[in-house]
Amino acid sequence: MLFLASDHAGFQLKESLKKNLAKHGIEFEDLGCDSAKSCDYSDFGHKLAAKVLENLENRGIGICGSGHGIAMALNRHPKIRAVRCVSIMDAELARKHNDANILVLAGRMTEPNLAGEILAKFLATEFEGGRHEERVKKIEISKKISNF
């Protein structure tokens, strides 16, 4: 399942992406926000992370003004690999090499057409595994951190 969440600054881009997803018959659930009224990206980032973590086959899209804030909130959750993408290649490599499970976009900086292309690549690209598998496993921090 695909879940979408945004704050007020990402609302318009989220609405545009929803139309694009519906047009292509892609099932999704909108977790909010529901307007351009000011709200906190962290609330919606945590809600999105919880939905993706219910089933690690789920994917998500998080949007705030710059993409930075919601990405930070999302990445506080173990097993969430949220990545802000500004290009189609970003999305492809995030999936192929990093097994990203949440795409983050900048609502104030990403044109809707480009956002649609980035999202399409993100959804169409599979994780390569192989040599990248061990690297992805090392993203999670164990309780004991040494040698840093």
N, C-alpha and C positions, 0 to 999 in steps of 0.2 A: 504494500500500500504506500501511496505517496501522501505526505502531509505537508501543508504549507502554513507558515506563520510569519507575521510581520508586526512591526510597530507602526505608528502613524506615518513615519517617513518612508516606509516601504509599502504602504497600503496600495497606492496607485499601481505600482509595478506588480504587486501580487494579484490585483484584480485583472491586469492585462494577461498575466501568465495563466490565470484560471480560464480565461476565454480560449487561450491557445490550447490548453490541455483538453478542455471540453470538445473543441473542434476536432482534435485528434483521437477522441474517444479514450483518453487516459483518465482512469479513476483516481480521485484525490479527495482529501478532506481538508477543509480550511479551518484552522485552529484559532483564527483571529489575527489581528484585531479587525474590527468591523467598520472602521471609519478612519478619517484623517485626523480625528481628535487626539491630542497628545496622550501618549501612554508610554510605558517602559518596555524597552526591547527585552530586558532580562526576563520579565514575566512570560513572554511568548517564547523566548528561547528555551526556558526550562520546560514549558509545556510541550514544545516540539521534541526536545530530547527524550522526554518520558514516553511519547508515542513511538518514536523510533526504537527505543529500548524494549518496548513490549515484544517486538519481533525483529531481530537484527537483519531480516530481509527487507524491512521497511526502509524507505528513503525519505528525505525531507528537503525542504527549501526554506531557508530563513532569510528574511530581508529586513534591513533597517537602513537608515540614511546612508551610512558609509559602508555597512557590512561588518565593521569592526566590532561594535558592541555586541551584537547578537552572536557573532562567532565566538567571542570570549565567553559569553554565558553558556553557549552550547558545549564548548570544549572543556568546561568544568566537569562534565559527566563522563565517567569511565565508559569506554567503548564507543563514544561518539567521536567521529572524525569529521568535523565541519571545516570546510575550506571555502574561503572567499575567492571567487573566480571573476576575472575581468576579461577573459578571452575564451574562445572555444578550446584552444590548446590547454589552457589551465584546467578546464573541466575534464578533458580527455586524460591528462596525466594524473589528475587527482584521483580518478577512478582506477586507471590502469596500475599505477605505482603505489598509491596510498590507500586504496580501498575506502575512499571518502564515502560516508553515508549521508551527509547533509551538504547540499550546495548552499552557499551564502552569496547573496547578491547585494549590491549597493543601490538602494532605491533612488538616491539623489544623483547617481553618477552613471547608471547603466540604462541605455536606451532599450525600450521594450523589444524591438526586433532582435537586437543582439542578445538580450536576456533569454529570449525564446530559443535562439540558436545554441547558447551555452547550456541551457536546460536540456535541449534535445540530445546534445552530445553527452552530457552527464548521465542521462537515463539510458542511452544506447551503449555505453562503454562498460565492459566487464573488467573486473580486477584480474590482472595477469597472474597473480600468485608467484610461484617460483621463488626467485631470489628476493622478491619484494615481501614475501610472507614473513620472514624473520624480522625484517625491518619494521613492518607494521606491528608485529607483536611487541617490539621494544618501545613502542610509543607509550604504552601503559607503564606507569611508575609503580615500582614495588614499594613496600613499606620502608625498606632500608635502601637509602641512596648513598652510594659511596663513589669515590674516584671522580668527583666533579670539582 
